[in-house]
Amino acid sequence: MDAFHIEHQGKSAKVSLRSLPAEEEELNVTEKTSVGQVTALKVTTGVNAALDPASLKPDTLIGSDPELDFAAAGQILEPESLSTAYYDPGDSSRTPVSNFRQLDLVFDAQGQEKERRQHLTRKANICDIYPVKIGKRIPISQALTQFVFRQSCQIVHEDGVTRDFLFAIASELHEKQEMAVLGAGPKGNLPLVVRDKGSPHRGFLYGEIGAGADKDKYKLLVLLSDQELKRPAMASPTPA
Amino acid sequence: MKELKFNLGGRTITAELAAKVDKKALYGYAKKIVEKDGKQLARGLLCPDGKLLRRDEISTACVDPEGTPVEEIVLEIDGKPVQVQPSSFDRENSLAEVPLKALVGFNVSDVYPLANVSLSPGLYRTTFTYRKALQPRAAFVLVKEGEAYLLAGRMKKTAFVGLNVAYEFFDAEAQEAEEPEDLDFSMV
């Protein structure tokens, strides 16, 4: 559960953002042999790290196995005892390097580098001092056919006051059959970041009021999208 | 392009599945690198004995309690052996027209453009698995004017909320101004 700070018509409220259960439960799959359950272990491969495989001639590979170091193969590694370290690829002793810089290389859709920047670590902005603002409205049918929704969460109230606040928003969207664009930040135009170090997504609000026995109930969903539903200018064939 | 077959009310419909379209293909991407004094560094894993291993020096091995399995591994679900389902390309996939709102709550993981689809505009529910799998994923075929897509992913359950919130319905554990005319999706 996350707190969600939302503003509508000049009023703001802090409510709950809940993740949703899957329609189909995750399969409880086990792999077995007659001896027992199969487990995955991290092991050393025995690749001869002192050699550059590209420098080896076919005859050398046919005649012997210099690319393999059998003594170094099959050692079981405990994942929790390993830590990431960086080294100079030209340093044969592979000494860990400290005081390095982390950068982001930004590539365009054609794979051309267009920017180098300090590595960007985003902070969650859905429960910031600036509430998430409800912006532009889009017909539901247009939103559902124009954007790829990656994640869905449901907003629920904390008390009677926030229940009325959310019910009113859901009711308005339901009557107009629209979805609303959500925006974070001071101007309410930034993408939503649900978690620290998370990816930015465009947020959309979907509202529905129940019928029959559910007529006094509401459903308010936050749908997150990071992609428009369209083909690239020049699609390159890649395997699935 | 690979051919998919669907069955809509007893009628066989074919479509050609194009390469997956992801965010990277549309907007580009950002790649994190680490450098010192202008020289790009490689990433490795440091062992407790001080040895630094390259990524290709580590692999995953599947072992049973006696070591590396020599006999065929059997897959079980809740203690019962299961058969792997064929790929969607090797069978006729059932298709049913559903209202467009069925997409609400559907978390899309993969988007594939479809070509040569003889379906009228609308939304159709199906299942999809590119390769053989234990269970095909939920999927929709979305047909718009002049284009069609297959969306594969996972359907989420939603609930109407009354005065009292049924908190047990939702996952107890969390998972993981100026209005621009067009939304900028190049958030790399």
Interface residues (C-beta under 8 A of the other chain):
Chain A: M1 D2 S16 R18 S19 L20 P21 A22 E23 E24 L27 N28 V29 T30 E31 K32 T33 S34 V35 G36 Q37 V38 T39 A40 L41 K42 V43 T44 T45 V47 A49 A72 L77 S81 L82 S83 T84 A85 Y86 Y87 D88 P89 G90 R94 T95 P96 V97 N99 F100 R101 Q102 L103 D104 L105 V106 F107 D108 A109 Q110 G111 K114 H119 L120 K133 G135 K136 I140 S141 L144 T145 V148 F149 R150 Q151 S152 Q154 V156 H157 G160 R163 V181 P186 K187 G188 N189 P191 R195 S199 P200 H201 R202 Y206 E208 G210 D214 D216 K217 Y218 K219 L220 L221 L223 S225 D226 Q227 E228 L229 K230 R231 P232 A235 S236 P237 T238 P239 A240
Chain B: A18 A19 K20 V21 D22 K23 K24 A25 L26 Y27 G28 Y29 A30 K31 K32 I33 V34 E35 K36 K39 Q40 L41 A42 R43 G44 L45 L46 C47 P48 L52 L53 R54 D56 E57 I58 S59 T60 A61 C62 V63 D64 P65 E66 P69 E71 E72 I73 V74 L75 E76 I77 D78 G79 V82 L100 K101 L103 V104 G105 F106 N107 V108 S109 D110 V111 Y112 P113 Y130 R131 L134 Q135 A138 L142 K144 E147 Y149 L151 R154 M155 K156 K157 T158 A159 F160 V161 G162 L163 V165 Y167 F169 F170 D171 E173 A174 Q175 E176 A177 E178 E179 P180 L183 F185 M187 V188
